[in-house]
Amino acid sequence: MRWLWEGTCNTCDTERFLTARQACVAKCPSGTFVNATSGHCNDCLPGCVLCQDAHRCQRCRTGHTHLYLQGDQCVPECQRGYPKGASASPVPQSVPPAWGTPPTA
């Protein structure tokens, strides 16, 4: 590890990753992911607490401002055709949507 000033560094030893606060960690903090090329912990998409990379979120923030995972992004509301739940998944074709005109007999 190379020190910038006392308590901070600009590179880390093997199998450690540099955070935005210039600290070397074994595991990137929530809301960040390991960038294997740079050795840094990079930010996930906004509202994302667990991501694979800069473009693919796996879990969204919960709490006061709950977000839903739709595809690979966190959204405040599920789009039409995507029911609310832990993730906004498409409605299966066999399940009629909860809005619109009811089927006629």
Biopython code that builds the backbone (N, CA, C, O; Angstrom):
import numpy as np
from Bio.PDB.StructureBuilder import StructureBuilder

atoms = [
    (1, "MET", "N", (0.855, -1.167, 0.000)),
    (1, "MET", "CA", (0.000, 0.000, 0.000)),
    (1, "MET", "C", (0.902, 1.232, 0.000)),
    (1, "MET", "O", (1.929, 1.252, 0.679)),
    (2, "ARG", "N", (0.527, 2.240, -0.747)),
    (2, "ARG", "CA", (1.264, 3.501, -0.804)),
    (2, "ARG", "C", (0.437, 4.576, -0.114)),
    (2, "ARG", "O", (-0.762, 4.699, -0.363)),
    (3, "TRP", "N", (1.072, 5.345, 0.746)),
    (3, "TRP", "CA", (0.384, 6.358, 1.543)),
    (3, "TRP", "C", (0.410, 7.714, 0.856)),
    (3, "TRP", "O", (1.454, 8.147, 0.367)),
    (4, "LEU", "N", (-0.748, 8.392, 0.818)),
    (4, "LEU", "CA", (-0.819, 9.783, 0.351)),
    (4, "LEU", "C", (-0.456, 10.706, 1.502)),
    (4, "LEU", "O", (0.417, 11.563, 1.369)),
    (5, "TRP", "N", (-1.117, 10.531, 2.611)),
    (5, "TRP", "CA", (-0.833, 11.224, 3.861)),
    (5, "TRP", "C", (-1.279, 10.283, 4.955)),
    (5, "TRP", "O", (-1.913, 9.269, 4.662)),
    (6, "GLU", "N", (-0.982, 10.571, 6.167)),
    (6, "GLU", "CA", (-1.230, 9.639, 7.266)),
    (6, "GLU", "C", (-2.670, 9.132, 7.268)),
    (6, "GLU", "O", (-3.619, 9.915, 7.305)),
    (7, "GLY", "N", (-2.814, 7.810, 7.228)),
    (7, "GLY", "CA", (-4.135, 7.177, 7.312)),
    (7, "GLY", "C", (-4.844, 7.000, 5.984)),
    (7, "GLY", "O", (-5.929, 6.419, 5.949)),
    (8, "THR", "N", (-4.262, 7.486, 4.876)),
    (8, "THR", "CA", (-4.893, 7.301, 3.569)),
    (8, "THR", "C", (-3.880, 6.719, 2.582)),
    (8, "THR", "O", (-2.672, 6.876, 2.763)),
    (9, "CYS", "N", (-4.369, 6.055, 1.549)),
    (9, "CYS", "CA", (-3.470, 5.459, 0.566)),
    (9, "CYS", "C", (-4.012, 5.670, -0.835)),
    (9, "CYS", "O", (-5.170, 6.048, -1.011)),
    (10, "ASN", "N", (-3.159, 5.420, -1.851)),
    (10, "ASN", "CA", (-3.612, 5.574, -3.224)),
    (10, "ASN", "C", (-3.559, 4.272, -4.002)),
    (10, "ASN", "O", (-4.089, 4.209, -5.112)),
    (11, "THR", "N", (-2.938, 3.229, -3.459)),
    (11, "THR", "CA", (-2.995, 1.882, -4.019)),
    (11, "THR", "C", (-3.013, 0.897, -2.852)),
    (11, "THR", "O", (-2.602, 1.215, -1.736)),
    (12, "CYS", "N", (-3.500, -0.305, -3.146)),
    (12, "CYS", "CA", (-3.613, -1.315, -2.091)),
    (12, "CYS", "C", (-2.837, -2.578, -2.465)),
    (12, "CYS", "O", (-2.522, -2.812, -3.632)),
    (13, "ASP", "N", (-2.538, -3.380, -1.450)),
    (13, "ASP", "CA", (-1.901, -4.667, -1.672)),
    (13, "ASP", "C", (-2.859, -5.594, -2.412)),
    (13, "ASP", "O", (-4.053, -5.312, -2.517)),
    (14, "THR", "N", (-2.331, -6.694, -2.919)),
    (14, "THR", "CA", (-3.126, -7.703, -3.610)),
    (14, "THR", "C", (-4.289, -8.157, -2.733)),
    (14, "THR", "O", (-4.146, -8.309, -1.519)),
    (15, "GLU", "N", (-5.427, -8.368, -3.356)),
    (15, "GLU", "CA", (-6.664, -8.818, -2.702)),
    (15, "GLU", "C", (-7.244, -7.803, -1.725)),
    (15, "GLU", "O", (-8.022, -8.168, -0.843)),
    (16, "ARG", "N", (-6.876, -6.539, -1.872)),
    (16, "ARG", "CA", (-7.472, -5.434, -1.107)),
    (16, "ARG", "C", (-7.872, -4.391, -2.132)),
    (16, "ARG", "O", (-7.278, -4.310, -3.207)),
    (17, "PHE", "N", (-8.883, -3.590, -1.801)),
    (17, "PHE", "CA", (-9.454, -2.652, -2.761)),
    (17, "PHE", "C", (-9.532, -1.256, -2.166)),
    (17, "PHE", "O", (-9.814, -1.090, -0.980)),
    (18, "LEU", "N", (-9.285, -0.270, -2.985)),
    (18, "LEU", "CA", (-9.251, 1.123, -2.551)),
    (18, "LEU", "C", (-10.644, 1.741, -2.614)),
    (18, "LEU", "O", (-11.295, 1.714, -3.658)),
    (19, "THR", "N", (-11.099, 2.296, -1.491)),
    (19, "THR", "CA", (-12.407, 2.953, -1.436)),
    (19, "THR", "C", (-12.267, 4.426, -1.822)),
    (19, "THR", "O", (-11.157, 4.939, -1.964)),
    (20, "ALA", "N", (-13.406, 5.096, -1.988)),
    (20, "ALA", "CA", (-13.419, 6.529, -2.304)),
    (20, "ALA", "C", (-12.784, 7.353, -1.187)),
    (20, "ALA", "O", (-12.328, 8.471, -1.427)),
    (21, "ARG", "N", (-12.751, 6.816, 0.023)),
    (21, "ARG", "CA", (-12.149, 7.516, 1.166)),
    (21, "ARG", "C", (-10.664, 7.171, 1.339)),
    (21, "ARG", "O", (-10.073, 7.434, 2.386)),
    (22, "GLN", "N", (-10.082, 6.586, 0.309)),
    (22, "GLN", "CA", (-8.663, 6.231, 0.301)),
    (22, "GLN", "C", (-8.287, 5.228, 1.383)),
    (22, "GLN", "O", (-7.215, 5.334, 1.978)),
    (23, "ALA", "N", (-9.153, 4.259, 1.643)),
    (23, "ALA", "CA", (-8.873, 3.194, 2.601)),
    (23, "ALA", "C", (-8.799, 1.866, 1.838)),
    (23, "ALA", "O", (-9.545, 1.664, 0.880)),
    (24, "CYS", "N", (-7.918, 0.973, 2.248)),
    (24, "CYS", "CA", (-7.811, -0.352, 1.645)),
    (24, "CYS", "C", (-8.678, -1.330, 2.428)),
    (24, "CYS", "O", (-8.562, -1.436, 3.649)),
    (25, "VAL", "N", (-9.549, -2.045, 1.717)),
    (25, "VAL", "CA", (-10.487, -2.974, 2.356)),
    (25, "VAL", "C", (-10.444, -4.321, 1.646)),
    (25, "VAL", "O", (-10.097, -4.401, 0.468)),
    (26, "ALA", "N", (-10.802, -5.387, 2.378)),
    (26, "ALA", "CA", (-10.867, -6.722, 1.791)),
    (26, "ALA", "C", (-12.159, -6.913, 1.005)),
    (26, "ALA", "O", (-12.215, -7.721, 0.078)),
    (27, "LYS", "N", (-13.205, -6.158, 1.381)),
    (27, "LYS", "CA", (-14.522, -6.256, 0.734)),
    (27, "LYS", "C", (-15.057, -4.842, 0.536)),
    (27, "LYS", "O", (-15.042, -4.031, 1.462)),
    (28, "CYS", "N", (-15.530, -4.549, -0.676)),
    (28, "CYS", "CA", (-16.073, -3.214, -0.945)),
    (28, "CYS", "C", (-17.349, -2.991, -0.138)),
    (28, "CYS", "O", (-18.130, -3.924, 0.051)),
    (29, "PRO", "N", (-17.569, -1.765, 0.340)),
    (29, "PRO", "CA", (-18.768, -1.473, 1.134)),
    (29, "PRO", "C", (-20.053, -1.501, 0.300)),
    (29, "PRO", "O", (-20.020, -1.469, -0.930)),
    (30, "SER", "N", (-21.170, -1.561, 1.002)),
    (30, "SER", "CA", (-22.490, -1.544, 0.371)),
    (30, "SER", "C", (-22.597, -0.341, -0.564)),
    (30, "SER", "O", (-22.157, 0.758, -0.229)),
    (31, "GLY", "N", (-23.185, -0.562, -1.738)),
    (31, "GLY", "CA", (-23.354, 0.516, -2.705)),
    (31, "GLY", "C", (-22.166, 0.672, -3.648)),
    (31, "GLY", "O", (-22.140, 1.568, -4.491)),
    (32, "THR", "N", (-21.172, -0.227, -3.490)),
    (32, "THR", "CA", (-20.009, -0.216, -4.376)),
    (32, "THR", "C", (-19.703, -1.633, -4.843)),
    (32, "THR", "O", (-20.208, -2.603, -4.279)),
    (33, "PHE", "N", (-18.874, -1.746, -5.874)),
    (33, "PHE", "CA", (-18.463, -3.049, -6.385)),
    (33, "PHE", "C", (-16.966, -3.015, -6.680)),
    (33, "PHE", "O", (-16.377, -1.943, -6.814)),
    (34, "VAL", "N", (-16.360, -4.190, -6.779)),
    (34, "VAL", "CA", (-14.933, -4.292, -7.080)),
    (34, "VAL", "C", (-14.711, -4.077, -8.568)),
    (34, "VAL", "O", (-15.268, -4.793, -9.401)),
    (35, "ASN", "N", (-13.894, -3.089, -8.892)),
    (35, "ASN", "CA", (-13.442, -2.895, -10.268)),
    (35, "ASN", "C", (-12.100, -3.614, -10.355)),
    (35, "ASN", "O", (-11.081, -3.091, -9.903)),
    (36, "ALA", "N", (-12.101, -4.816, -10.936)),
    (36, "ALA", "CA", (-10.905, -5.660, -10.983)),
    (36, "ALA", "C", (-9.773, -5.004, -11.776)),
    (36, "ALA", "O", (-8.601, -5.254, -11.495)),
    (37, "THR", "N", (-10.106, -4.181, -12.749)),
    (37, "THR", "CA", (-9.089, -3.524, -13.563)),
    (37, "THR", "C", (-8.316, -2.479, -12.765)),
    (37, "THR", "O", (-7.087, -2.440, -12.813)),
    (38, "SER", "N", (-9.039, -1.631, -12.029)),
    (38, "SER", "CA", (-8.389, -0.544, -11.294)),
    (38, "SER", "C", (-8.010, -0.910, -9.860)),
    (38, "SER", "O", (-7.139, -0.278, -9.262)),
    (39, "GLY", "N", (-8.678, -1.951, -9.302)),
    (39, "GLY", "CA", (-8.449, -2.298, -7.901)),
    (39, "GLY", "C", (-9.181, -1.371, -6.946)),
    (39, "GLY", "O", (-8.860, -1.317, -5.759)),
    (40, "HIS", "N", (-10.172, -0.635, -7.463)),
    (40, "HIS", "CA", (-10.952, 0.309, -6.659)),
    (40, "HIS", "C", (-12.346, -0.231, -6.385)),
    (40, "HIS", "O", (-12.824, -1.126, -7.082)),
    (41, "CYS", "N", (-12.989, 0.316, -5.374)),
    (41, "CYS", "CA", (-14.406, 0.088, -5.114)),
    (41, "CYS", "C", (-15.146, 1.220, -5.828)),
    (41, "CYS", "O", (-15.063, 2.376, -5.413)),
    (42, "ASN", "N", (-15.858, 0.894, -6.884)),
    (42, "ASN", "CA", (-16.601, 1.902, -7.651)),
    (42, "ASN", "C", (-18.067, 1.911, -7.229)),
    (42, "ASN", "O", (-18.583, 0.905, -6.741)),
    (43, "ASP", "N", (-18.735, 3.045, -7.418)),
    (43, "ASP", "CA", (-20.138, 3.196, -7.042)),
    (43, "ASP", "C", (-21.063, 2.384, -7.937)),
    (43, "ASP", "O", (-20.853, 2.275, -9.145)),
    (44, "CYS", "N", (-22.101, 1.813, -7.309)),
    (44, "CYS", "CA", (-23.192, 1.173, -8.045)),
    (44, "CYS", "C", (-24.090, 2.268, -8.622)),
    (44, "CYS", "O", (-23.860, 3.456, -8.394)),
    (45, "LEU", "N", (-25.110, 1.856, -9.368)),
    (45, "LEU", "CA", (-26.105, 2.801, -9.870)),
    (45, "LEU", "C", (-26.809, 3.472, -8.687)),
    (45, "LEU", "O", (-26.845, 2.895, -7.600)),
    (46, "PRO", "N", (-27.368, 4.669, -8.865)),
    (46, "PRO", "CA", (-28.077, 5.345, -7.767)),
    (46, "PRO", "C", (-29.181, 4.458, -7.168)),
    (46, "PRO", "O", (-29.960, 3.846, -7.899)),
    (47, "GLY", "N", (-29.236, 4.397, -5.837)),
    (47, "GLY", "CA", (-30.249, 3.626, -5.129)),
    (47, "GLY", "C", (-29.918, 2.151, -4.974)),
    (47, "GLY", "O", (-30.650, 1.422, -4.305)),
    (48, "CYS", "N", (-28.840, 1.706, -5.573)),
    (48, "CYS", "CA", (-28.456, 0.297, -5.541)),
    (48, "CYS", "C", (-27.508, 0.035, -4.370)),
    (48, "CYS", "O", (-26.552, 0.785, -4.169)),
    (49, "VAL", "N", (-27.770, -1.038, -3.586)),
    (49, "VAL", "CA", (-26.895, -1.379, -2.466)),
    (49, "VAL", "C", (-26.032, -2.602, -2.755)),
    (49, "VAL", "O", (-25.065, -2.853, -2.036)),
    (50, "LEU", "N", (-26.361, -3.362, -3.787)),
    (50, "LEU", "CA", (-25.571, -4.523, -4.189)),
    (50, "LEU", "C", (-25.593, -4.598, -5.703)),
    (50, "LEU", "O", (-26.658, -4.686, -6.314)),
    (51, "CYS", "N", (-24.396, -4.564, -6.316)),
    (51, "CYS", "CA", (-24.342, -4.618, -7.773)),
    (51, "CYS", "C", (-23.189, -5.478, -8.247)),
    (51, "CYS", "O", (-22.212, -5.694, -7.530)),
    (52, "GLN", "N", (-23.325, -5.958, -9.460)),
    (52, "GLN", "CA", (-22.316, -6.771, -10.103)),
    (52, "GLN", "C", (-21.256, -5.879, -10.753)),
    (52, "GLN", "O", (-20.065, -6.189, -10.730)),
    (53, "ASP", "N", (-21.709, -4.775, -11.327)),
    (53, "ASP", "CA", (-20.822, -3.811, -11.975)),
    (53, "ASP", "C", (-21.555, -2.477, -12.050)),
    (53, "ASP", "O", (-22.601, -2.309, -11.422)),
    (54, "ALA", "N", (-21.025, -1.540, -12.800)),
    (54, "ALA", "CA", (-21.603, -0.190, -12.863)),
    (54, "ALA", "C", (-22.963, -0.141, -13.547)),
    (54, "ALA", "O", (-23.654, 0.875, -13.465)),
    (55, "HIS", "N", (-23.356, -1.208, -14.214)),
    (55, "HIS", "CA", (-24.603, -1.184, -14.984)),
    (55, "HIS", "C", (-25.635, -2.219, -14.549)),
    (55, "HIS", "O", (-26.753, -2.217, -15.064)),
    (56, "ARG", "N", (-25.286, -3.110, -13.605)),
    (56, "ARG", "CA", (-26.205, -4.185, -13.210)),
    (56, "ARG", "C", (-26.390, -4.245, -11.706)),
    (56, "ARG", "O", (-25.518, -4.709, -10.971)),
    (57, "CYS", "N", (-27.550, -3.765, -11.262)),
    (57, "CYS", "CA", (-27.897, -3.795, -9.844)),
    (57, "CYS", "C", (-28.532, -5.140, -9.498)),
    (57, "CYS", "O", (-29.237, -5.732, -10.315)),
    (58, "GLN", "N", (-28.274, -5.614, -8.277)),
    (58, "GLN", "CA", (-28.854, -6.873, -7.807)),
    (58, "GLN", "C", (-29.799, -6.685, -6.622)),
    (58, "GLN", "O", (-30.657, -7.533, -6.372)),
    (59, "ARG", "N", (-29.645, -5.568, -5.886)),
    (59, "ARG", "CA", (-30.536, -5.283, -4.761)),
    (59, "ARG", "C", (-30.604, -3.775, -4.563)),
    (59, "ARG", "O", (-29.592, -3.076, -4.627)),
    (60, "CYS", "N", (-31.816, -3.291, -4.320)),
    (60, "CYS", "CA", (-32.046, -1.848, -4.165)),
    (60, "CYS", "C", (-32.186, -1.455, -2.702)),
    (60, "CYS", "O", (-32.416, -2.290, -1.827)),
    (61, "ARG", "N", (-32.041, -0.161, -2.468)),
    (61, "ARG", "CA", (-32.199, 0.428, -1.140)),
    (61, "ARG", "C", (-33.635, 0.202, -0.659)),
    (61, "ARG", "O", (-34.581, 0.257, -1.445)),
    (62, "THR", "N", (-33.780, -0.049, 0.622)),
    (62, "THR", "CA", (-35.107, -0.177, 1.237)),
    (62, "THR", "C", (-35.200, 0.849, 2.354)),
    (62, "THR", "O", (-34.231, 1.554, 2.638)),
    (63, "GLY", "N", (-36.336, 0.933, 2.974)),
    (63, "GLY", "CA", (-36.504, 1.877, 4.079)),
    (63, "GLY", "C", (-37.455, 2.986, 3.701)),
    (63, "GLY", "O", (-38.456, 2.751, 3.023)),
    (64, "HIS", "N", (-37.144, 4.220, 4.143)),
    (64, "HIS", "CA", (-38.022, 5.367, 3.926)),
    (64, "HIS", "C", (-38.324, 5.588, 2.447)),
    (64, "HIS", "O", (-39.471, 5.843, 2.081)),
    (65, "THR", "N", (-37.329, 5.494, 1.614)),
    (65, "THR", "CA", (-37.529, 5.672, 0.168)),
    (65, "THR", "C", (-37.234, 4.349, -0.534)),
    (65, "THR", "O", (-36.192, 4.183, -1.167)),
    (66, "HIS", "N", (-38.171, 3.416, -0.409)),
    (66, "HIS", "CA", (-38.008, 2.073, -0.976)),
    (66, "HIS", "C", (-37.960, 2.140, -2.494)),
    (66, "HIS", "O", (-38.747, 2.846, -3.125)),
    (67, "LEU", "N", (-37.027, 1.397, -3.067)),
    (67, "LEU", "CA", (-36.915, 1.300, -4.511)),
    (67, "LEU", "C", (-37.135, -0.147, -4.924)),
    (67, "LEU", "O", (-36.927, -1.063, -4.127)),
    (68, "TYR", "N", (-37.552, -0.354, -6.161)),
    (68, "TYR", "CA", (-37.814, -1.685, -6.693)),
    (68, "TYR", "C", (-36.808, -2.003, -7.783)),
    (68, "TYR", "O", (-36.446, -1.136, -8.577)),
    (69, "LEU", "N", (-36.358, -3.248, -7.818)),
    (69, "LEU", "CA", (-35.430, -3.683, -8.841)),
    (69, "LEU", "C", (-36.220, -4.065, -10.077)),
    (69, "LEU", "O", (-37.007, -5.011, -10.052)),
    (70, "GLN", "N", (-36.013, -3.335, -11.145)),
    (70, "GLN", "CA", (-36.672, -3.619, -12.417)),
    (70, "GLN", "C", (-35.578, -3.817, -13.451)),
    (70, "GLN", "O", (-34.877, -2.877, -13.828)),
    (71, "GLY", "N", (-35.445, -5.055, -13.901)),
    (71, "GLY", "CA", (-34.324, -5.374, -14.778)),
    (71, "GLY", "C", (-33.050, -5.282, -13.957)),
    (71, "GLY", "O", (-32.874, -6.035, -13.000)),
    (72, "ASP", "N", (-32.162, -4.367, -14.321)),
    (72, "ASP", "CA", (-30.902, -4.175, -13.605)),
    (72, "ASP", "C", (-30.829, -2.827, -12.911)),
    (72, "ASP", "O", (-29.752, -2.425, -12.470)),
    (73, "GLN", "N", (-31.954, -2.113, -12.802)),
    (73, "GLN", "CA", (-31.946, -0.770, -12.226)),
    (73, "GLN", "C", (-32.970, -0.636, -11.111)),
    (73, "GLN", "O", (-33.956, -1.371, -11.061)),
    (74, "CYS", "N", (-32.719, 0.323, -10.212)),
    (74, "CYS", "CA", (-33.641, 0.610, -9.114)),
    (74, "CYS", "C", (-34.583, 1.723, -9.541)),
    (74, "CYS", "O", (-34.152, 2.758, -10.049)),
    (75, "VAL", "N", (-35.871, 1.497, -9.330)),
    (75, "VAL", "CA", (-36.885, 2.474, -9.739)),
    (75, "VAL", "C", (-37.815, 2.750, -8.559)),
    (75, "VAL", "O", (-38.039, 1.866, -7.733)),
    (76, "PRO", "N", (-38.369, 3.992, -8.469)),
    (76, "PRO", "CA", (-39.282, 4.311, -7.359)),
    (76, "PRO", "C", (-40.649, 3.653, -7.515)),
    (76, "PRO", "O", (-41.330, 3.410, -6.519)),
    (77, "GLU", "N", (-41.059, 3.362, -8.746)),
    (77, "GLU", "CA", (-42.338, 2.701, -9.011)),
    (77, "GLU", "C", (-42.148, 1.711, -10.139)),
    (77, "GLU", "O", (-41.391, 1.955, -11.078)),
    (78, "CYS", "N", (-42.846, 0.585, -10.038)),
    (78, "CYS", "CA", (-42.776, -0.403, -11.105)),
    (78, "CYS", "C", (-43.576, 0.097, -12.305)),
    (78, "CYS", "O", (-44.642, 0.692, -12.149)),
    (79, "GLN", "N", (-43.056, -0.148, -13.483)),
    (79, "GLN", "CA", (-43.777, 0.239, -14.693)),
    (79, "GLN", "C", (-45.010, -0.630, -14.848)),
    (79, "GLN", "O", (-45.105, -1.699, -14.245)),
    (80, "ARG", "N", (-45.942, -0.175, -15.647)),
    (80, "ARG", "CA", (-47.152, -0.937, -15.922)),
    (80, "ARG", "C", (-46.755, -2.313, -16.461)),
    (80, "ARG", "O", (-45.908, -2.424, -17.347)),
    (81, "GLY", "N", (-47.372, -3.343, -15.921)),
    (81, "GLY", "CA", (-47.048, -4.706, -16.307)),
    (81, "GLY", "C", (-46.031, -5.355, -15.388)),
    (81, "GLY", "O", (-45.683, -6.523, -15.567)),
    (82, "TYR", "N", (-45.544, -4.592, -14.389)),
    (82, "TYR", "CA", (-44.575, -5.108, -13.422)),
    (82, "TYR", "C", (-45.169, -4.933, -12.024)),
    (82, "TYR", "O", (-45.230, -3.805, -11.534)),
    (83, "PRO", "N", (-45.611, -6.018, -11.362)),
    (83, "PRO", "CA", (-46.190, -5.877, -10.026)),
    (83, "PRO", "C", (-45.130, -5.491, -9.003)),
    (83, "PRO", "O", (-43.954, -5.817, -9.165)),
    (84, "LYS", "N", (-45.550, -4.796, -7.949)),
    (84, "LYS", "CA", (-44.638, -4.433, -6.870)),
    (84, "LYS", "C", (-44.287, -5.656, -6.052)),
    (84, "LYS", "O", (-45.109, -6.554, -5.868)),
    (85, "GLY", "N", (-43.096, -5.684, -5.576)),
    (85, "GLY", "CA", (-42.563, -6.751, -4.743)),
    (85, "GLY", "C", (-41.128, -6.371, -4.462)),
    (85, "GLY", "O", (-40.750, -5.215, -4.654)),
    (86, "ALA", "N", (-40.318, -7.314, -4.013)),
    (86, "ALA", "CA", (-38.903, -7.026, -3.798)),
    (86, "ALA", "C", (-38.261, -6.596, -5.107)),
    (86, "ALA", "O", (-37.332, -5.789, -5.128)),
    (87, "SER", "N", (-38.779, -7.158, -6.207)),
    (87, "SER", "CA", (-38.310, -6.725, -7.515)),
    (87, "SER", "C", (-39.518, -6.557, -8.415)),
    (87, "SER", "O", (-40.567, -7.164, -8.198)),
    (88, "ALA", "N", (-39.352, -5.732, -9.414)),
    (88, "ALA", "CA", (-40.433, -5.498, -10.372)),
    (88, "ALA", "C", (-40.214, -6.458, -11.533)),
    (88, "ALA", "O", (-39.488, -6.150, -12.478)),
    (89, "SER", "N", (-40.842, -7.613, -11.454)),
    (89, "SER", "CA", (-40.691, -8.626, -12.493)),
    (89, "SER", "C", (-41.882, -8.557, -13.436)),
    (89, "SER", "O", (-42.983, -8.208, -13.011)),
    (90, "PRO", "N", (-41.680, -8.884, -14.712)),
    (90, "PRO", "CA", (-42.811, -8.852, -15.640)),
    (90, "PRO", "C", (-43.914, -9.797, -15.180)),
    (90, "PRO", "O", (-43.638, -10.848, -14.602)),
    (91, "VAL", "N", (-45.148, -9.424, -15.437)),
    (91, "VAL", "CA", (-46.295, -10.275, -15.118)),
    (91, "VAL", "C", (-46.276, -11.438, -16.106)),
    (91, "VAL", "O", (-46.187, -11.214, -17.313)),
    (92, "PRO", "N", (-46.357, -12.690, -15.610)),
    (92, "PRO", "CA", (-46.400, -13.818, -16.551)),
    (92, "PRO", "C", (-47.603, -13.699, -17.479)),
    (92, "PRO", "O", (-48.641, -13.163, -17.092)),
    (93, "GLN", "N", (-47.464, -14.194, -18.685)),
    (93, "GLN", "CA", (-48.538, -14.099, -19.689)),
    (93, "GLN", "C", (-49.835, -14.733, -19.188)),
    (93, "GLN", "O", (-50.918, -14.287, -19.565)),
    (94, "SER", "N", (-49.744, -15.766, -18.344)),
    (94, "SER", "CA", (-50.942, -16.464, -17.870)),
    (94, "SER", "C", (-51.690, -15.687, -16.794)),
    (94, "SER", "O", (-52.820, -16.045, -16.462)),
    (95, "VAL", "N", (-51.092, -14.632, -16.239)),
    (95, "VAL", "CA", (-51.729, -13.849, -15.185)),
    (95, "VAL", "C", (-52.206, -12.533, -15.780)),
    (95, "VAL", "O", (-51.389, -11.751, -16.267)),
    (96, "PRO", "N", (-53.530, -12.264, -15.753)),
    (96, "PRO", "CA", (-54.010, -10.996, -16.302)),
    (96, "PRO", "C", (-53.563, -9.830, -15.428)),
    (96, "PRO", "O", (-53.503, -9.974, -14.207)),
    (97, "PRO", "N", (-53.247, -8.675, -16.022)),
    (97, "PRO", "CA", (-52.851, -7.520, -15.220)),
    (97, "PRO", "C", (-53.990, -7.056, -14.327)),
    (97, "PRO", "O", (-55.155, -7.349, -14.595)),
    (98, "ALA", "N", (-53.655, -6.334, -13.266)),
    (98, "ALA", "CA", (-54.637, -5.892, -12.276)),
    (98, "ALA", "C", (-55.316, -4.592, -12.686)),
    (98, "ALA", "O", (-55.993, -3.992, -11.850)),
    (99, "TRP", "N", (-55.180, -4.138, -13.880)),
    (99, "TRP", "CA", (-55.796, -2.906, -14.344)),
    (99, "TRP", "C", (-56.377, -3.128, -15.729)),
    (99, "TRP", "O", (-56.193, -4.188, -16.326)),
    (100, "GLY", "N", (-57.048, -2.167, -16.214)),
    (100, "GLY", "CA", (-57.610, -2.265, -17.571)),
    (100, "GLY", "C", (-59.012, -2.836, -17.547)),
    (100, "GLY", "O", (-59.625, -2.956, -16.486)),
    (101, "THR", "N", (-59.504, -3.177, -18.684)),
    (101, "THR", "CA", (-60.856, -3.680, -18.851)),
    (101, "THR", "C", (-60.899, -5.164, -18.555)),
    (101, "THR", "O", (-60.090, -5.921, -19.091)),
    (102, "PRO", "N", (-61.843, -5.607, -17.696)),
    (102, "PRO", "CA", (-61.936, -7.037, -17.416)),
    (102, "PRO", "C", (-62.360, -7.797, -18.681)),
    (102, "PRO", "O", (-63.060, -7.244, -19.529)),
    (103, "PRO", "N", (-61.936, -9.063, -18.806)),
    (103, "PRO", "CA", (-62.323, -9.845, -19.984)),
    (103, "PRO", "C", (-63.838, -10.037, -20.033)),
    (103, "PRO", "O", (-64.488, -10.173, -18.996)),
    (104, "THR", "N", (-64.383, -10.046, -21.223)),
    (104, "THR", "CA", (-65.839, -10.271, -21.386)),
    (104, "THR", "C", (-66.099, -11.743, -21.616)),
    (104, "THR", "O", (-65.285, -12.448, -22.213)),
    (105, "ALA", "N", (-67.255, -12.204, -21.130)),
    (105, "ALA", "CA", (-67.583, -13.636, -21.267)),
    (105, "ALA", "C", (-68.440, -13.878, -22.465)),
    (105, "ALA", "O", (-68.813, -15.019, -22.738)),
]
sb = StructureBuilder()
sb.init_structure("model")
sb.init_model(0)
sb.init_chain("A")
sb.init_seg("    ")
for serial, (resi, resn, name, xyz) in enumerate(atoms, 1):
    if name == "N":
        sb.init_residue(resn, " ", resi, " ")
    sb.init_atom(name, np.array(xyz, "f"), 0.0, 1.0, " ", f" {name:<3s}", serial, name[0])
structure = sb.get_structure()
